[in-house]
């Protein structure tokens, strides 16, 4: 491996994604002949998470200085893993960039792990000198194939229903699914969807557009499940705001004389897929159903802001069920 490697992960990673990045960084160093005991791991704290201290470097980041200076301080081969390097403060990034600029010891390779944009002082050096390895989140359509291959590699008999159940529980977080498959390796015989759903109770942290997509398909059970997933991680008013924004686009599409005008109104590119999708959805929805949906969202918003919390879930469930029918037309 090169002296400097930038392992770039997906933004907004789940716990499984972070574990996957850590494992990948470890694999890179292991492939270069380093034992875990020969790797120095430094975790950059997030904002407000440092124990404090004085100087240009926070205490958690300070070990990077001896790690990148004299190899004799450690008495042999050493690999350096800098986790969450995108969290470095500007002064810290400048120090790390300077250290890396003077670091050319192939016996001490450095892996920078990020799930965000590197600070400017460090980004320029990394762009010029690092080998970049991008680790992306799989699209929903790719996850099922990944699950089948991962199960096959473990000798698991996993049917398509069980694979979908894993995706239902973990979304596209393949790192978390990988851990779940490890646990399922102890199951005798075929792994069924019932086994998966009974063993794992977690709900994936997924983007809000997956709920509006489920509404557009008009499948009530799927939309209700997406709602419950989102409520595990987010606030009801955020969900209502997302639905309201989707309805706003549908209303603008219904009122616009053409797609170019609609794209200008929502400040989007006319040829982009999301723009075409929103345009078609708005044109397909009747004015009566659109008015009903807008009124229902308005009343739901008022209920969430004025009624006891016990009423929130049934109110949202009724809204989602009704929208499935109105969206479908």
C-alpha positions in Angstrom: 0.0 0.0 0.0 1.0 3.6 -0.4 2.5 5.7 2.4 -0.8 7.6 2.6 -4.3 6.2 1.9 -7.6 8.1 2.1 -10.5 5.7 2.8 -13.5 7.8 2.0 -16.8 6.4 3.3 -20.5 7.5 2.7 -21.9 10.6 4.3 -24.4 10.0 7.2 -23.1 6.5 7.9 -24.9 4.1 10.2 -23.1 2.1 12.9 -22.6 -0.8 10.5 -21.1 1.5 7.9 -18.6 2.8 10.5 -17.7 -0.7 11.5 -17.3 -1.6 7.8 -14.9 1.3 7.3 -12.9 0.4 10.4 -12.7 -3.2 9.2 -11.6 -2.0 5.7 -8.8 0.2 7.2 -7.7 -2.8 9.3 -7.6 -5.0 6.2 -5.5 -2.5 4.3 -2.9 -2.4 7.1 -3.1 -6.2 7.6 -2.5 -6.7 3.9 0.7 -4.6 4.2 1.9 -7.0 6.9 0.8 -5.2 10.1 -0.5 -7.0 13.1 -3.3 -5.2 15.1 -0.8 -4.6 17.9 1.4 -2.7 15.4 -1.4 -0.2 14.5 -1.9 3.1 16.2 -5.6 4.1 16.0 -6.4 7.8 16.7 -10.1 8.8 16.9 -10.8 12.5 16.1 -13.6 13.7 18.5 -16.6 15.5 17.2 -17.5 19.1 18.2 -18.0 19.3 21.9 -16.8 15.8 22.5 -13.1 16.5 23.5 -11.9 16.3 27.1 -10.3 19.7 26.5 -6.7 20.9 26.9 -4.4 23.6 25.6 -2.4 24.0 22.4 -3.1 23.6 18.7 -4.1 19.9 19.0 -6.8 18.5 21.2 -5.6 15.7 23.6 -7.3 13.0 21.5 -5.4 14.1 18.4 -2.0 14.8 20.0 -0.7 11.2 19.5 -0.5 11.9 15.7 2.6 13.9 16.3 4.9 11.1 17.7 3.2 8.6 15.4 4.3 10.5 12.3 7.7 11.7 13.5 10.5 9.4 14.5 10.0 5.7 14.0 12.5 5.0 16.8 9.9 6.3 19.3 8.0 3.1 18.6 10.9 0.8 17.9 9.8 -0.8 14.7 7.1 -1.0 12.0 3.9 0.9 12.9 0.7 1.6 10.9 -1.3 4.7 11.7 -5.1 4.9 11.4 -6.7 8.3 11.8 -10.5 7.8 12.2 -12.9 10.6 11.3 -10.2 12.8 9.9 -12.9 15.1 8.5 -13.6 16.2 12.1 -10.1 17.8 12.5 -10.2 21.5 13.3 -8.4 23.9 10.9 -5.3 24.3 13.1 -5.1 20.5 13.6 -5.5 19.8 9.9 -2.7 22.2 9.2 -0.4 20.4 11.6 -1.3 17.0 10.2 -0.8 18.2 6.7 2.7 19.4 7.7 3.5 16.2 9.4 2.4 14.2 6.4 4.4 16.4 4.1 7.6 15.5 6.0 6.6 11.8 6.4 7.9 9.4 3.8 8.6 6.3 5.8 7.0 3.4 4.0 7.3 1.3 7.2 4.7 3.5 8.8 1.8 3.9 6.3 -1.1 6.2 7.2 -4.8 5.5 6.6 -7.2 8.5 6.9 -10.8 7.4 7.3 -13.5 10.0 6.6 -17.2 10.2 6.1 -17.2 13.9 5.3 -15.1 16.7 3.7 -11.6 17.1 4.8 -10.5 20.5 6.1 -8.8 22.6 3.4 -5.2 22.5 4.8 -5.3 18.7 4.7 -7.5 18.2 1.7 -4.9 19.7 -0.7 -2.1 17.4 0.5 -4.3 14.4 0.4 -5.5 15.2 -3.1 -1.9 15.3 -4.4 -0.4 12.4 -2.5 -2.9 9.9 -1.3 -4.4 6.8 -2.8 -8.1 7.3 -2.6 -10.5 4.3 -1.9 -14.1 5.2 -2.0 -16.6 3.1 0.0 -20.2 3.8 -1.0 -23.5 2.8 0.4 -25.2 0.3 -1.7 -28.4 1.3 -3.5 -31.5 -0.5 -2.4 -31.6 -2.6 -5.5 -28.0 -3.8 -4.9 -28.5 -4.8 -1.2 -30.4 -8.0 -1.9 -27.7 -9.3 -4.1 -25.1 -8.4 -1.6 -27.0 -10.2 1.2 -27.3 -13.4 -1.0 -23.6 -13.4 -1.7 -22.6 -12.7 2.0 -25.0 -15.5 3.1 -23.6 -17.9 0.5 -20.0 -17.2 1.7 -21.0 -18.3 5.2 -22.8 -21.4 4.0 -26.2 -20.0 5.1 -29.4 -21.2 3.5 -31.1 -17.9 3.2 -34.3 -17.6 1.1 -35.4 -14.4 -0.7 -38.1 -13.7 2.0 -35.4 -13.9 4.7 -33.1 -11.6 2.7 -35.9 -9.0 2.4 -36.6 -9.3 6.1 -33.0 -8.4 6.8 -33.3 -5.4 4.5 -36.5 -4.5 6.3 -34.7 -4.5 9.7 -31.4 -2.9 8.6 -32.1 -1.0 5.4 -29.0 -0.6 3.3 -26.6 -0.7 6.2 -24.6 -3.7 4.9 -22.2 -3.5 7.9 -25.1 -4.1 10.3 -26.4 -6.9 8.0 -23.0 -8.5 8.0 -23.1 -8.6 11.8 -26.6 -10.1 11.7 -25.5 -12.8 9.3 -22.7 -13.7 11.7 -25.4 -14.3 14.4 -27.5 -16.3 12.0 -24.6 -18.6 11.3 -25.6 -20.5 14.4 -29.1 -21.4 13.0 -29.6 -25.0 12.1 -31.3 -25.4 8.7 -32.7 -22.7 6.4 -33.0 -19.2 7.7 -36.6 -17.9 7.3 -38.0 -14.5 7.4 -39.8 -15.4 10.6 -36.5 -16.2 12.3 -35.0 -12.9 11.1 -38.0 -10.8 12.2 -38.2 -12.4 15.6 -34.4 -12.2 16.3 -33.9 -8.6 15.2 -36.2 -5.8 16.4 -34.2 -2.7 15.3 -35.5 -0.3 12.7 -33.3 1.3 10.1 -32.5 5.0 10.0 -33.6 5.8 6.4 -34.1 9.0 4.5 -37.5 10.7 4.5 -38.0 10.2 0.7 -38.5 6.5 1.2 -41.8 7.3 3.0 -43.0 9.6 0.2 -42.0 6.9 -2.3 -44.1 4.4 -0.3 -47.0 6.8 -0.3 -46.8 7.2 -4.1 -46.9 3.4 -4.5 -50.1 3.3 -2.5 -49.1 0.3 -0.4 -50.5 1.0 3.1 -48.6 -1.7 5.0 -45.2 -0.6 3.5 -45.9 3.1 4.2 -46.9 2.4 7.8 -43.7 0.4 8.3 -41.7 3.2 6.9 -43.5 5.7 9.2 -42.6 3.6 12.3 -39.0 3.3 11.1 -38.7 7.1 10.8 -40.4 7.7 14.2 -37.8 5.6 15.9 -35.1 8.0 14.8 -36.9 11.3 14.1 -39.6 13.7 15.3 -43.2 13.6 14.0 -43.2 17.2 12.9 -40.1 16.5 10.7 -42.1 13.7 9.0 -45.1 16.0 8.5 -42.8 18.7 7.0 -41.4 16.2 4.5 -44.9 15.2 3.4 -45.9 18.8 3.2 -42.9 19.6 1.0 -43.8 16.6 -1.3 -47.4 17.9 -1.6 -46.1 21.4 -2.3 -44.1 20.0 -5.3 -47.2 18.1 -6.5 -49.3 21.3 -6.2 -46.7 23.3 -8.2 -46.6 20.6 -10.8 -50.3 20.6 -11.2 -50.3 24.4 -11.6 -47.3 24.7 -13.9 -47.9 25.1 -17.7 -44.9 22.9 -18.5 -42.0 21.1 -16.9 -39.5 23.8 -17.5 -41.6 26.3 -15.6 -42.1 23.7 -12.8 -38.3 23.1 -12.6 -37.8 26.9 -12.3 -40.3 27.2 -9.5 -38.7 24.5 -7.4 -35.1 25.5 -8.5 -34.2 22.2 -10.0 -32.8 21.0 -13.3 -35.5 20.2 -15.8 -33.8 17.1 -17.1 -33.0 15.6 -13.7 -34.8 12.4 -12.7 -36.2 13.8 -9.4 -37.7 16.7 -11.3 -39.3 14.5 -13.9 -40.6 12.2 -11.2 -42.1 15.1 -9.2 -43.6 16.5 -12.3 -45.3 13.3 -13.4 -46.6 12.6 -9.8 -48.2 16.1 -9.6 -49.8 15.9 -13.0 -51.3 12.4 -12.2 -52.9 13.5 -9.0 -56.5 14.9 -9.2 -57.2 18.3 -7.8 -59.7 16.9 -5.4 -57.3 14.4 -4.0 -54.6 17.0 -3.7 -56.9 19.3 -1.8 -57.9 16.5 0.5 -54.2 15.7 1.1 -53.3 19.3 1.9 -56.2 19.7 4.3 -55.3 16.4 6.1 -51.7 17.4 6.5 -52.8 20.8 7.9 -55.1 19.1 10.4 -52.4 16.6 11.4 -49.9 19.4 12.0 -52.4 21.1 14.3 -53.1 17.9 16.2 -49.4 17.2 16.7 -48.9 20.7 18.1 -52.0 20.9 20.4 -52.9 17.3 21.4 -51.3 14.9 23.9 -48.4 12.8 22.6 -50.5 9.6 22.9 -52.6 10.8 19.9 -49.6 11.4 17.6 -49.0 7.9 16.4 -52.6 7.0 15.5 -53.0 10.5 13.8 -49.9 9.9 11.7 -51.0 6.4 10.8 -54.4 7.6 9.6 -52.7 10.3 7.6 -50.3 7.9 5.9 -53.1 5.4 5.1 -55.3 8.1 3.6 -52.4 9.6 1.6 -51.7 6.1 0.1 -55.2 6.2 -1.5 -55.1 9.9 -2.5 -51.6 9.6 -4.0 -52.6 6.5 -5.9 -55.7 8.2 -7.3 
